[in-house]
Amino acid sequence: MAGADLEKYKTAAFACIERNAGAIALVGDSIFYFGELGNQEYQSAALMSGLLEKEGFEVTRGLSGFPTAFLATHGSGKPVVALHTEFDGNPDNSQRPGVCEPAPIVEGAPGHCEGHNVNAAVMIGAAIALRRVMEEHKLPGTLKVFGAPAEEQLLSRPYFVRDGLFDDADIALHPHIGADLRVGHGLMQSALVSATFTFHGESAHAGTAPWNARDALDAVMLMDAGLNQYREHLKPTARLHRVIVEGGHQPNVIPKRAKIWWYFRDSSAQGAQILFDQAKRIAEGAALMTNTEAEHDVLSAVWPTRGNRTVAEVVRGNIETVGLPPWSKEENALAVALQKKVGVAAGGLTKELSPYEGKVQQRASANDGGDVSWKVPMVKFYFPGNIPNIGYHHWAAGVALATSIAHKGAVAGAKVLAASALDFLTRPELVDEAWTTFADELGGTTYESLLPAGQEPPADLNRTLMEAFRPAMAEHYLTAKPEFA
């Protein structure tokens, strides 16, 4: 396709995004105030899928057993470009936007302190612009837009991949909030197995007949101690984290049931599986020592996220075209004030594009989009919308997420996403090149899902916690509805 035509399409997409900057911002802000946890994102999913359906996409809901997952499709034939992102929040992360101190909207409630609400806004804004350009200019190809719930629990996309939802995709693009506009290639994030271990014993009165009990909580604590001893032998790339999710109800009743939830991370899928296998052996040992029974349940298991070089180079070209937003003095002052409050380097917002990263250094974080990146050439790129040097899952990371900082960043991210999709929709030679480099990058590695055969997702995850807070949170929902012109 002639370069002039492609530039015309990109210009039209940019104009649509700019014209609808207010609607894009309202998508992100609405989801921010919904503050929904993974697998409970009913309001968020309804908003996103409803907007796409109204726009003319064909929408399928409830993918792979996830009640809040959706797929919106436009067009037909090749190439198939898949956009995918997450939109869930985290527990106890409620935070008022624009306030540079801990200030929950609802005390103890869930909220957004990473920025998945802005991810959603970027994807919706880009998808609507792309559909309109494809329709107006009769562009061939298929656009698939995936709403992927429960990223914080690393849940949905391994199931999507297992169930074949990405089998026909030629290119996949994943936008994620950051504090810069950047992209790279190579192994980006780690593999992870998420599993619960439940111990079953026998209860008894802790004061009058403790000898009659088989203490399930003792087993949980011994498993925890065993894995803590095992930490000495971990490779530098490995990580273990856990929470006790069930430990009894009151001290004078010895628990007959207790549960601990573990994340096992390593730089490779095989490494994460080795950690999980060792944990199973330690759990059996804990059960043996306490005369209890152990069972485990794999909630999810993800491969490390990788970025394809060809796709990354295309995205980088669009990053250079779009550039960083022009920040106001007030926006930069908010960033500096927050950075000083938290005690990190107070350089304000990012004002210049960093050099192209090229091949990136793998990080210990994980994302459930990793499995997608082993099935199809993909990149995860970062757009500005948060404040530099502020770590995720902390109250401070929620301060910018429903302010003009996030709104401007979302426009930039949507432009990069739309322009990159148009490159692949209109230039088949780029798709071919991406698959050539993809084969080289895999180096003969054969992808196989880490999910156990027949595993079903935990559809009710977070339901009780979300139900406890939703009524109070609903009082703060925005009444305005996004309308795309």
Secondary structure per residue as TSV (DSSP state, phi and psi in degrees):
chain	resnum	aa	ss	phi	psi
A	1	M	-	360.0	139.8
A	2	A	-	-62.1	141.8
A	3	G	H	-60.0	-33.6
A	4	A	H	-64.3	-38.9
A	5	D	H	-65.6	-44.0
A	6	L	H	-61.7	-42.2
A	7	E	H	-64.6	-34.9
A	8	K	H	-62.9	-42.1
A	9	Y	H	-64.9	-42.6
A	10	K	H	-65.5	-40.6
A	11	T	H	-60.9	-40.4
A	12	A	H	-66.1	-39.9
A	13	A	H	-64.8	-43.1
A	14	F	H	-62.1	-41.0
A	15	A	H	-63.3	-40.7
A	16	C	H	-63.2	-43.0
A	17	I	H	-65.1	-44.4
A	18	E	H	-64.5	-40.6
A	19	R	H	-63.3	-29.5
A	20	N	T	-108.5	24.3
A	21	A	H	-57.7	-38.3
A	22	G	H	-65.7	-40.8
A	23	A	H	-67.4	-40.6
A	24	I	H	-61.4	-44.4
A	25	A	H	-60.1	-40.3
A	26	L	H	-69.5	-32.0
A	27	V	H	-59.6	-50.6
A	28	G	H	-63.5	-42.1
A	29	D	H	-67.4	-39.8
A	30	S	H	-60.9	-45.8
A	31	I	H	-68.1	-32.7
A	32	F	H	-58.0	-46.8
A	33	Y	H	-76.9	-23.7
A	34	F	H	-63.5	-41.7
A	35	G	-	55.4	38.4
A	36	E	-	-85.6	143.0
A	37	L	-	-79.9	162.9
A	38	G	T	-54.6	137.0
A	39	N	T	69.4	1.1
A	40	Q	-	-120.8	20.1
A	41	E	-	-84.3	50.6
A	42	Y	H	-65.9	-45.0
A	43	Q	H	-66.0	-43.5
A	44	S	H	-64.6	-46.4
A	45	A	H	-64.8	-39.0
A	46	A	H	-64.0	-40.9
A	47	L	H	-62.9	-51.3
A	48	M	H	-64.9	-52.5
A	49	S	H	-66.7	-33.4
A	50	G	H	-65.4	-40.4
A	51	L	H	-63.2	-42.9
A	52	L	H	-68.4	-39.1
A	53	E	H	-63.5	-43.2
A	54	K	H	-61.9	-31.9
A	55	E	H	-76.5	-13.0
A	56	G	T	113.7	1.2
A	57	F	-	-71.4	149.9
A	58	E	E	-86.9	120.2
A	59	V	E	-112.2	131.6
A	60	T	E	-116.6	130.2
A	61	R	E	-113.2	160.9
A	62	G	S	75.1	35.3
A	63	L	G	-61.7	139.1
A	64	S	G	52.5	27.8
A	65	G	G	85.1	6.5
A	66	F	-	-96.2	115.8
A	67	P	T	-64.5	-24.2
A	68	T	T	-106.6	9.9
A	69	A	-	-85.2	151.3
A	70	F	E	-151.2	158.4
A	71	L	E	-131.5	124.1
A	72	A	E	-112.1	128.6
A	73	T	E	-124.0	137.9
A	74	H	E	-135.6	141.1
A	75	G	E	90.1	-170.4
A	76	S	E	-157.2	159.6
A	77	G	S	76.2	-169.9
A	78	K	S	-97.3	155.2
A	79	P	-	-77.0	161.4
A	80	V	E	-108.0	116.2
A	81	V	E	-108.9	124.3
A	82	A	E	-107.6	125.5
A	83	L	E	-102.6	138.2
A	84	H	E	-150.1	143.0
A	85	T	E	-162.4	174.3
A	86	E	-	-107.1	166.4
A	87	F	-	-152.1	23.1
A	88	D	-	-95.6	158.8
A	89	G	-	-104.3	-164.1
A	90	N	B	-130.6	153.7
A	91	P	T	-66.3	147.2
A	92	D	T	54.8	36.0
A	93	N	-	-119.4	20.2
A	94	S	-	-64.7	131.1
A	95	Q	-	-153.2	133.2
A	96	R	-	-71.7	131.8
A	97	P	T	-69.3	145.3
A	98	G	T	78.3	5.0
A	99	V	-	-109.5	119.3
A	100	C	S	-90.2	45.8
A	101	E	S	-160.8	161.2
A	102	P	-	-58.3	119.8
A	103	A	-	-151.2	80.0
A	104	P	-	-64.0	142.7
A	105	I	S	-65.9	-44.6
A	106	V	S	-132.0	120.8
A	107	E	T	-55.2	125.9
A	108	G	T	78.1	-0.6
A	109	A	-	-82.4	162.7
A	110	P	-	-66.1	164.9
A	111	G	B	-175.6	-175.9
A	112	H	-	-104.2	112.0
A	113	C	S	-129.9	32.3
A	114	E	S	-132.7	-43.1
A	115	G	-	121.4	19.4
A	116	H	H	-63.7	-22.6
A	117	N	H	-62.5	-35.6
A	118	V	H	-77.7	-35.0
A	119	N	H	-51.5	-46.8
A	120	A	H	-61.6	-42.8
A	121	A	H	-62.1	-41.8
A	122	V	H	-61.0	-47.8
A	123	M	H	-65.1	-42.8
A	124	I	H	-65.5	-45.2
A	125	G	H	-60.6	-43.6
A	126	A	H	-67.8	-42.1
A	127	A	H	-62.6	-42.4
A	128	I	H	-66.5	-42.1
A	129	A	H	-63.0	-41.8
A	130	L	H	-63.9	-44.9
A	131	R	H	-60.1	-41.7
A	132	R	H	-66.3	-40.8
A	133	V	H	-67.1	-44.0
A	134	M	H	-60.3	-41.0
A	135	E	H	-69.8	-46.9
A	136	E	H	-65.0	-38.4
A	137	H	T	-104.2	9.9
A	138	K	T	53.8	45.6
A	139	L	-	-76.2	139.5
A	140	P	-	-76.1	167.5
A	141	G	E	106.6	172.9
A	142	T	E	-124.7	133.7
A	143	L	E	-108.0	123.3
A	144	K	E	-116.1	131.1
A	145	V	E	-122.1	112.9
A	146	F	E	-102.5	125.6
A	147	G	E	-93.4	115.0
A	148	A	-	-110.6	101.9
A	149	P	-	-74.4	164.7
A	150	A	-	57.2	43.1
A	151	E	G	-64.1	-35.9
A	152	E	G	-62.1	-20.9
A	153	Q	G	-103.1	10.9
A	154	L	T	55.0	47.2
A	155	L	-	-101.9	-61.5
A	156	S	H	-76.8	-42.1
A	157	R	H	-68.0	-31.1
A	158	P	H	-59.2	-35.5
A	159	Y	H	-70.1	-39.9
A	160	F	H	-57.6	-46.7
A	161	V	H	-65.3	-45.3
A	162	R	H	-56.8	-37.4
A	163	D	T	-87.8	7.7
A	164	G	T	83.3	13.8
A	165	L	T	-72.6	-16.9
A	166	F	T	-108.5	9.3
A	167	D	T	-62.4	-31.2
A	168	D	T	-97.3	2.9
A	169	A	-	-74.2	139.3
A	170	D	S	-96.7	-33.4
A	171	I	E	-144.6	142.6
A	172	A	E	-127.1	139.4
A	173	L	E	-130.0	130.9
A	174	H	E	-127.9	107.4
A	175	P	E	-84.9	140.6
A	176	H	E	-143.4	141.3
A	177	I	E	-65.5	148.3
A	178	G	E	-153.7	-153.4
A	179	A	S	-118.9	10.3
A	180	D	S	-146.8	175.7
A	181	L	-	-114.9	102.4
A	182	R	B	-153.5	162.7
A	183	V	-	-156.2	155.7
A	184	G	-	-151.9	-177.9
A	185	H	B	-134.0	172.9
A	186	G	E	94.8	-172.3
A	187	L	E	-69.5	121.5
A	188	M	-	-105.0	-41.0
A	189	Q	S	-136.0	175.2
A	190	S	-	-95.2	165.6
A	191	A	E	-83.6	159.6
A	192	L	E	-155.4	138.8
A	193	V	E	-114.1	127.4
A	194	S	E	-109.5	121.6
A	195	A	E	-148.3	146.5
A	196	T	E	-104.1	148.6
A	197	F	E	-123.0	121.0
A	198	T	E	-113.7	132.0
A	199	F	E	-112.3	137.7
A	200	H	E	-119.0	126.7
A	201	G	-	-133.3	-137.4
A	202	E	B	-141.6	132.6
A	203	S	-	-84.2	162.8
A	204	A	-	-165.1	165.7
A	205	H	B	-70.2	124.0
A	206	A	T	-69.0	-23.1
A	207	G	T	-92.5	-39.9
A	208	T	T	-99.5	-24.3
A	209	A	-	-151.5	51.3
A	210	P	G	-63.2	-22.3
A	211	W	G	-68.1	-14.9
A	212	N	G	-86.5	-4.7
A	213	A	-	-93.4	155.1
A	214	R	B	-121.5	104.2
A	215	D	-	-82.5	109.3
A	216	A	H	-68.6	-31.6
A	217	L	H	-67.4	-36.4
A	218	D	H	-57.1	-40.9
A	219	A	H	-64.3	-42.7
A	220	V	H	-59.1	-44.6
A	221	M	H	-67.9	-35.4
A	222	L	H	-70.2	-37.7
A	223	M	H	-61.7	-43.2
A	224	D	H	-60.2	-44.6
A	225	A	H	-63.9	-40.5
A	226	G	H	-63.0	-43.5
A	227	L	H	-70.8	-30.9
A	228	N	H	-64.9	-38.3
A	229	Q	H	-66.1	-34.1
A	230	Y	H	-68.7	-21.5
A	231	R	G	-56.8	-30.8
A	232	E	G	-57.9	-27.1
A	233	H	G	-102.5	7.2
A	234	L	-	-75.2	145.9
A	235	K	-	-69.5	157.2
A	236	P	T	-59.1	-22.2
A	237	T	T	-83.4	-9.8
A	238	A	-	-92.7	149.7
A	239	R	E	-142.3	145.4
A	240	L	E	-129.2	133.7
A	241	H	E	-140.1	150.0
A	242	R	E	-153.0	159.1
A	243	V	E	-137.0	143.7
A	244	I	E	-86.1	114.3
A	245	V	E	-96.9	-13.7
A	246	E	E	-151.4	119.4
A	247	G	-	-137.9	24.1
A	248	G	-	104.7	177.4
A	249	H	S	-118.5	-34.5
A	250	Q	-	-156.9	153.5
A	251	P	T	-63.5	-27.7
A	252	N	T	-87.2	3.9
A	253	V	B	-117.8	109.1
A	254	I	-	-65.0	127.4
A	255	P	-	-66.9	129.8
A	256	K	S	-90.9	-8.2
A	257	R	E	-143.9	135.7
A	258	A	E	-149.3	150.8
A	259	K	E	-139.4	139.9
A	260	I	E	-129.0	140.2
A	261	W	E	-114.2	125.4
A	262	W	E	-118.8	146.1
A	263	Y	E	-111.4	132.5
A	264	F	E	-118.5	114.4
A	265	R	E	-114.7	146.0
A	266	D	E	-158.7	173.0
A	267	S	S	-73.4	-16.4
A	268	S	S	-129.8	159.0
A	269	A	H	-61.2	-39.1
A	270	Q	H	-65.6	-39.1
A	271	G	H	-64.6	-41.8
A	272	A	H	-64.5	-37.5
A	273	Q	H	-66.2	-37.6
A	274	I	H	-61.8	-43.4
A	275	L	H	-60.7	-43.7
A	276	F	H	-64.2	-41.7
A	277	D	H	-61.9	-40.3
A	278	Q	H	-65.6	-38.7
A	279	A	H	-62.2	-38.0
A	280	K	H	-62.6	-39.9
A	281	R	H	-66.3	-40.1
A	282	I	H	-66.0	-38.1
A	283	A	H	-62.5	-41.2
A	284	E	H	-64.3	-37.5
A	285	G	H	-64.5	-40.8
A	286	A	H	-64.1	-39.3
A	287	A	H	-65.1	-40.4
A	288	L	H	-62.5	-41.7
A	289	M	H	-68.7	-23.7
A	290	T	H	-112.2	3.6
A	291	N	T	58.1	38.8
A	292	T	-	-115.2	177.0
A	293	E	E	-114.7	140.7
A	294	A	E	-113.6	143.3
A	295	E	E	-139.8	153.7
A	296	H	E	-129.4	156.3
A	297	D	E	-139.5	119.2
A	298	V	E	-81.4	115.5
A	299	L	E	-79.4	-41.5
A	300	S	E	-161.5	162.4
A	301	A	E	-153.5	125.8
A	302	V	E	-126.8	146.6
A	303	W	-	-80.8	160.7
A	304	P	-	-66.2	143.9
A	305	T	-	-74.9	133.1
A	306	R	E	-125.5	154.7
A	307	G	E	-116.0	133.5
A	308	N	-	-80.2	136.3
A	309	R	H	-63.5	-45.9
A	310	T	H	-62.2	-46.2
A	311	V	H	-63.4	-40.5
A	312	A	H	-62.1	-40.1
A	313	E	H	-67.3	-36.9
A	314	V	H	-64.7	-46.2
A	315	V	H	-62.5	-41.5
A	316	R	H	-60.2	-39.5
A	317	G	H	-59.5	-39.3
A	318	N	H	-74.2	-31.4
A	319	I	H	-59.9	-42.9
A	320	E	H	-67.3	-32.5
A	321	T	H	-69.6	-45.3
A	322	V	H	-75.4	-48.8
A	323	G	-	73.0	171.5
A	324	L	-	-75.1	151.8
A	325	P	-	-66.2	153.6
A	326	P	-	-80.7	110.8
A	327	W	-	-82.1	143.4
A	328	S	-	-81.5	166.3
A	329	K	H	-60.8	-38.3
A	330	E	H	-66.9	-40.7
A	331	E	H	-64.7	-44.4
A	332	N	H	-65.9	-37.0
A	333	A	H	-64.1	-38.6
A	334	L	H	-61.9	-43.1
A	335	A	H	-62.0	-45.5
A	336	V	H	-63.1	-43.6
A	337	A	H	-61.1	-41.8
A	338	L	H	-68.3	-43.4
A	339	Q	H	-59.8	-40.9
A	340	K	H	-66.3	-39.7
A	341	K	H	-61.2	-41.1
A	342	V	H	-82.4	-20.6
A	343	G	T	88.1	34.6
A	344	V	S	-116.2	172.2
A	345	A	-	-55.0	126.5
A	346	A	-	-101.8	66.5
A	347	G	-	-93.8	3.4
A	348	G	-	75.8	-156.1
A	349	L	S	-80.2	159.9
A	350	T	-	-72.1	125.8
A	351	K	-	-113.4	-13.4
A	352	E	S	-134.6	142.6
A	353	L	-	-62.4	136.0
A	354	S	-	-76.1	157.0
A	355	P	-	-58.9	154.8
A	356	Y	-	-55.9	129.1
A	357	E	-	-69.1	-30.4
A	358	G	-	65.0	-134.7
A	359	K	B	-78.2	123.0
A	360	V	-	-89.8	164.9
A	361	Q	-	-88.6	130.6
A	362	Q	-	-66.0	136.9
A	363	R	-	-107.3	166.1
A	364	A	S	-82.8	-8.6
A	365	S	-	-71.3	165.8
A	366	A	-	-137.8	160.5
A	367	N	-	-147.8	141.6
A	368	D	G	-74.4	-2.6
A	369	G	G	-76.3	-5.3
A	370	G	G	-55.7	-42.6
A	371	D	T	-60.9	-36.0
A	372	V	G	-58.7	-39.9
A	373	S	G	-71.6	-9.7
A	374	W	G	-99.5	-3.9
A	375	K	T	-105.2	-26.8
A	376	V	S	-151.3	145.3
A	377	P	-	-57.0	126.8
A	378	M	E	-148.3	154.3
A	379	V	E	-134.7	152.4
A	380	K	E	-108.2	115.7
A	381	F	E	-112.5	158.1
A	382	Y	E	-112.7	137.5
A	383	F	E	-119.3	153.8
A	384	P	E	-73.7	152.0
A	385	G	-	170.0	-13.6
A	386	N	S	-121.7	-177.0
A	387	I	-	-106.6	132.1
A	388	P	T	-56.0	144.8
A	389	N	T	71.9	9.9
A	390	I	-	-102.1	118.5
A	391	G	-	-76.2	149.0
A	392	Y	S	-67.1	163.4
A	393	H	S	64.8	30.1
A	394	H	S	-133.4	147.0
A	395	W	G	-51.4	-35.3
A	396	A	G	-65.3	-26.6
A	397	A	G	-74.1	-7.6
A	398	G	G	-95.2	-8.4
A	399	V	T	-63.6	-40.0
A	400	A	T	-90.4	-8.1
A	401	L	T	-74.4	-11.7
A	402	A	T	-132.3	43.6
A	403	T	S	-124.9	178.0
A	404	S	H	-64.3	-21.4
A	405	I	H	-62.1	-50.1
A	406	A	H	-66.8	-36.8
A	407	H	H	-62.9	-45.4
A	408	K	H	-67.1	-40.9
A	409	G	H	-62.8	-36.3
A	410	A	H	-65.2	-38.7
A	411	V	H	-62.7	-45.2
A	412	A	H	-62.0	-44.8
A	413	G	H	-63.6	-41.0
A	414	A	H	-64.4	-38.3
A	415	K	H	-63.8	-46.1
A	416	V	H	-62.5	-42.7
A	417	L	H	-64.2	-47.4
A	418	A	H	-64.4	-44.9
A	419	A	H	-63.8	-40.0
A	420	S	H	-67.2	-40.9
A	421	A	H	-60.9	-41.0
A	422	L	H	-64.1	-37.1
A	423	D	H	-55.2	-46.4
A	424	F	H	-78.7	-30.2
A	425	L	H	-68.1	-29.7
A	426	T	H	-110.3	-7.1
A	427	R	-	-126.9	85.4
A	428	P	H	-59.3	-26.6
A	429	E	H	-64.9	-29.0
A	430	L	H	-69.3	-37.4
A	431	V	H	-62.9	-45.3
A	432	D	H	-61.0	-43.4
A	433	E	H	-63.8	-39.2
A	434	A	H	-61.9	-41.0
A	435	W	H	-70.6	-31.5
A	436	T	H	-66.0	-48.0
A	437	T	H	-68.0	-32.2
A	438	F	H	-60.3	-45.5
A	439	A	H	-61.9	-40.9
A	440	D	H	-64.4	-41.6
A	441	E	H	-66.9	-36.6
A	442	L	H	-69.0	-29.2
A	443	G	T	58.1	34.1
A	444	G	T	88.6	-3.1
A	445	T	-	-65.3	131.7
A	446	T	-	-101.3	121.8
A	447	Y	-	-76.0	131.0
A	448	E	-	-136.3	132.1
A	449	S	-	-58.1	139.8
A	450	L	-	-82.0	-8.0
A	451	L	S	-69.0	137.3
A	452	P	-	-61.0	148.2
A	453	A	T	-57.1	131.8
A	454	G	T	77.9	3.9
A	455	Q	-	-63.3	132.9
A	456	E	-	-107.8	146.6
A	457	P	-	-72.2	153.5
A	458	P	-	-79.1	82.9
A	459	A	T	-62.6	-27.1
A	460	D	T	-92.2	6.7
A	461	L	T	-53.8	133.8
A	462	N	T	71.8	4.7
A	463	R	H	-62.7	-47.4
A	464	T	H	-62.7	-44.1
A	465	L	H	-65.2	-42.1
A	466	M	H	-67.7	-39.6
A	467	E	H	-63.8	-32.0
A	468	A	H	-67.2	-33.1
A	469	F	H	-104.1	-19.6
A	470	R	H	-56.9	-42.9
A	471	P	H	-58.1	-43.4
A	472	A	H	-69.6	-37.7
A	473	M	H	-67.3	-34.0
A	474	A	H	-62.3	-24.7
A	475	E	T	-65.0	-16.9
A	476	H	T	-107.2	3.2
A	477	Y	-	-60.6	144.6
A	478	L	-	-73.5	142.2
A	479	T	-	-89.4	-26.5
A	480	A	-	-69.3	146.2
A	481	K	-	-116.2	137.4
A	482	P	-	-64.7	134.1
A	483	E	-	-129.1	122.1
A	484	F	-	-95.5	126.4
A	485	A	-	-87.1	360.0
